[in-house]
Amino acid sequence: MSELLPITITSIILAWLSQHVNTRKLTEDGQYKKDWIIYAVMAVCMILFAGLRTGFNDTETYLNTYQTTSYDSSISWKLGNNPGYSIVIKLLKLANFSGQSYLMFYALFIIGIYLWFIRKYSTNLWLSIFLLFTAGCYVFSLAAIKQCAAIAFGLLATDRYIRKRYIPFAVYLLIGMLFHPYVLMFFLIPILDFHPWTVKTWIILGAFFIAGILLQPLLGTVINITAMLGESFNIEEFSGEGVNPFRLAVVSVPVVISFFTRRIIRDENNRIQNLILNLTMMNATIMFVGLFGTANYFARLANYFLIFQCLSLPWLLNQFEHRTKRILTCLAIVCFIVFFVYENSLHGSFNNNYSAISLIDYIKSLL
């Protein structure tokens, strides 16, 4: 985990500085504009850490695919074959990008959009960046390029929906589906645009509870649905070890807090944060279903909504009076640090999987 700690600590410090340094220019609502230069430095650091890697999780498989694919190869337009991803490979090959530049391109695209979305919608930048690392969202971006590229398009689509630009919302999701079809879950956003902890919330929670209990008897139906999306699974793949209950407990923290603050949330009636909270619940409910299935599938499926955890929890903590907020924030920090250490050191060693080249070596390769 020593490889991950420096970029984690550096990013959190830079995010804190960005939040507490302002430009002395006022926004339309009378607030000081937050500094963007420090935030940009943080973004560059995070992008370089991701783009300079040579090994981590599926990275070597992605590199091998890129290096063995020629720009004149044919493209399969089946959604399960990720045609958008194949098109980008052909374009990068045509531009003579090296394997390392291919990783850097996706790091810039994915992490750039993640950080843009967080800066735009977070009520507490440093805490959101802290959660981005400790909840596993940043590390996941190093492992699953196709899924995270689709998530990035999903965030662009979410932003357009919030701004009531519904045609671009649909277009971004359709493009995202060309990278990984599971981003179609973002088409649920219009259904999730309601006030939390109303009857609709209980219906959704009840539906996912029943889905978890009945998952094993309905595996045939689930496999047929995934087959329609172009994915090939069998019953054995869905019947492996389930999601770790510790992981489920961590992602359920915002949901539990929102239940106890539901009256305050109702009075505030913030449409954007309400939608983000409902998307956070999607992350937790899919994880719950994963208790009865296989962690490898459902955890990745839930990760499509993991970034919303980084936005909803800071907002929820702001609903408490100052002293209670400080206590709960400290508790949350301790709990997420424990989870961070567990995931990257005890449960699986980050250092054993991660390898990278130096920035100097990368620049030399470009020259």
N, C-alpha and C positions, 0 to 999 in steps of 0.2 A: 504493500500500500504506500510505501515511501515514494513511489513514482507519481502517485496521484495527489498526495498531500500538498506539494508546493503549488501546483496550479489551482487546487481547491482554495487554499488559504489566500493566495495572491488575488484570485478572482473575487472572493468575498470582501477583502480589504478594499479593492478598487471599486466594487459596487457600493460599499459604505461611503467611500469618499465621493463618488459620483452623486450619491443621494444627498450628501450634506454640503456639497459645494454647488452654489447656484450662480447663474450668469448675471444676476441683478436686472434681468429683463423680465417683465411681467407677462403672464399669459392672459388670455381673454377673461378668465375667471379671477384675476387678481393675484394668482400664485406666481412665485418666482420660478422661472424655467430652470430645470435641472441641468447640470453640466453634462455634456455629451462627449467631450474629449477624453475624459478619464474612462468613461464607459466604453468608448471605442478602443482604447488601449487594452482594457479587459477583454473585449471581444477578440482582438488580434491574438492575445495570449492563448485564449481558449481554442481559437481556430488553428493556431500553429501546433498546439499540443495534439489536437486530433489529426491534423493533416500530415504531421511528421511521423506518425506511427507506421511501423512496418508489420506489426503483429498485435492482434488482440481479438479474441473470440473468432468471428467469421472474417476478419480482415484478410487473412491469407487466401481464403477462398475467393473473395471479391477480387483481389489482386490477380489471382490466377485466371479468373474469368476475363478480366480486362486484357491481360497480356496475351491470352490465347484467342481472342476475338479479333477478327480483321474488320476494317471499315467497310469492306464490300460484301460482308456476310449477310445472309437473308434475315428478315425479321418476322417472328411469329406474332400475330396480332391477337392471340388468345390472352385474356387478362392475366391468367395464371402464369404466363411467361414474361410478364412485365415489359411490354413493348416500349414504354417510355424510357425505361432504364436502358434498353438495348439501343434506342435511338441516340441517347446521350453518349453511350460508349462509342458509337460510330462517329459522332461529331468530334469527340475528344481524340479519337484515333486519327481522324482527318486533320485535326489541328496539331498532330504529333505530340500529344501530351504523354509524358511518362507515366508509369504506374503511380509514382509518388504524387505527381501533379493531379492525377485522377482523384486520389484520396483528398488532396488539398482542395480541389474544386468542390467536392461534396461537403467537406468540412465547412467551407465558406458559405455554401448555400444553406445547409441544414442549421448549423449553429448561428449563422447570421440571422436567419428568420426567427429562430427560437428567441434570441436576445432582443430582436426588434419587438417581438410580440410581448415579451416580459416587460420591457421598458415602457411600452405603450399602456399596458393594462395592470401593472403591479402597483399596489399601494405602499409597498415597502421593498425597494430594490434589493438591498443587501440580504434581507431574509429570503426573498424569492431566489436569488442566486445561491444562497446557502442550501435551500431545498432542492434546487436543480441538481446539485452535486450529491447531497446526502440521500435524497429519495431515489437516486439512480438514473435520473433522466439524461444527464450528460453522458454518463458511462454507456448507457444504452445506445446513444448516437454513435459511439465508436464501434458498435458491434453489428448494427442492422442498417446498412446504408439504404436499401430499397424501402424498408418500412419507414425510416426516419425522413427520407425524401418525401414520401407520401404524407407523413404527418406535417411536414413543413407546408405543403400545399393545403392541408387541412386547416392550418392556422391562418393562412392567407384567406381561405374561404370563410373561416369564422369571423375574421375582421370585416370582411365584406358583408356578412350577414348582420353583424352588429350595426354596421353603417346603413343597413337596409338596401344594400345593392345586391339583389337576389340573383340576377343573371350572372354576374362575376362569381358569386358564391357557388353556383352550380358548375360553372366552367372550370374553376380551380379544382373542384372535387373530381370532375371528370378527368382532368389532366393527372391529378394525384392517383387516380385508379390505374393509370397506365404504368405507374411505378410499383404500386402494391394495391390489390383490390380491396383490402380490408378498410381502407380509408372511406369507403362508402358508408361506414357507420356515422360519419359526420353529417350525413343526410338526415340523421335524427335530430339535428340541432333545432329545426323549426318546432319539433314536438317537445323539445326540452326548454323552450322559451316560455317558462311559466314561473310563478312564485314558488320557491322551495317550501316543503313541508305542508303542502296542500294535499288534497285527495290524490292528485296525480302522482305525487312523490310516493305515497304509500302503495299505489298500484304498481309503479315501476319496481319498488323494493320487493313487493310480493311476487311479481312476475319472475324476477331474478332468483328469489328464494326457491320458488317452485322449479325453475329451470335447473338450479343446482341439485335439488333433491332428485329430480327425474332425469338427470343427465345420462346416467348409465343406461336406463331403459330406452332413452331416445337417441342413443349414439348413431344408429343407422340413419336417422333423419338429419342429424348434424353433419354426418359425413356426406350425405347427398347435397346438402346446402353448400358445403365447402367445395364439392366437385363442380357445382354450377359456377363457382367463382374461379375455376381453373386450378384449384389446389387438389393434390392427391394425398389423402390420408386413409389409414385403416383403423380398425377398432383398437388395435394394440397401441397405436400412437396416442390415442385419446385416453388410454387407461393406465398411463404411467403414474409416477409419483405426483401428487397434487401440489398446489401452491402452499408454500410454507405459511403456517398460521401467523408467525411473527410478521411476515411481509404484509399479510392481509390486515393485521392490527395497525400497522404503520400507515397504510394508505386509507384506513378508515377514520383516522384522527379528525380530518376536516368535517366528515359526515357527522361524527359524534358531537363535535363542538357546535356545528350548525343546528343540531337538534335542540341543544340547550340555549341557543341564542335565537331560536326561530321567531320569537315575538319581536325582538329588536330588528331582525332582518325584515320582518313584515312591515314594520313601521318605516324603515329606511327606503324600502322598495326601489333598490338599485337594479335596473334591468340588466346591465352588463354583468355585474357581480352575481346576480341570480342565475344567469345562464352559465357562467363559469363554475358556480357551485354545483349546478345540475350535471355538468360535464365531469366534474370531480367525482360525483356519485357514480357515474358510469364506470370510472376506473375501479372504484371499490367493489361495485356489484359484479363486474366481470371477474375480478379477483376471487370473489366469493364462490362463483360457479367453478373457478379453477380448483377449489378445495376438493371437488368431486371428480375432476378430470386430470389433465396433465399440465404441470407447471410450464413446460416449454411452450405450449400452444397458448394457453389462456393468459399467462403472464405477459407475453408479447402482445396479445390482443388488447389487454388492459392498458398496456403502455402507450397506446394511441391517445389516451386521455391523461397520461401521467403528468404532463406539463401543467395541467390545470390545477394540480395540487399546489404547485409553486405560487399560484396566484390567489387561490381561495383561502388558504390558511392565514396569510398575513392580513387579509381583509377581515376575516372572522375574528382574529385576535384584537383588531381595532375596535370591535364592538363592546369590549369590556372597559370598565373604568381603569384608570392608569395603574393602580397598584396590582389589581388582578391581572391586567394585561401583561405586566412585567413578570409576574410569577408564572403565568401560563406560557409566555414566550420562552422563559428559561427552561421550563419543563420540556417544551417541544424541542428546543435546541439539544438538550441532553439526550432525549429519546432518539432523535434523528442521527446524532453522532454515534450512539450505540449501534443503530441499524447500519450506518455507513461503515463502521469498523467491522461489524459482523459480515456484511455483504462482500467487502473487498479485502478482508484479511482472514477471518475465521471460516466463513462459509466457502469462499473461493478467493485465492490469492491474486490480486490485480497484477502484482509484480511478475508472477510466473507466466502470465499471458501477454503482458504488454512489452513491446519493444519499439524503438524509434531511432531515426537518424537525427543528427544534429542539424540545426538551421544552416550552419555554414556548409555542411556537406550537401544539403538540398540546394542552396544557392549555387554551389560549384557545379552541381548536376545540370542546372539550368544554363550555365555558361558554357 
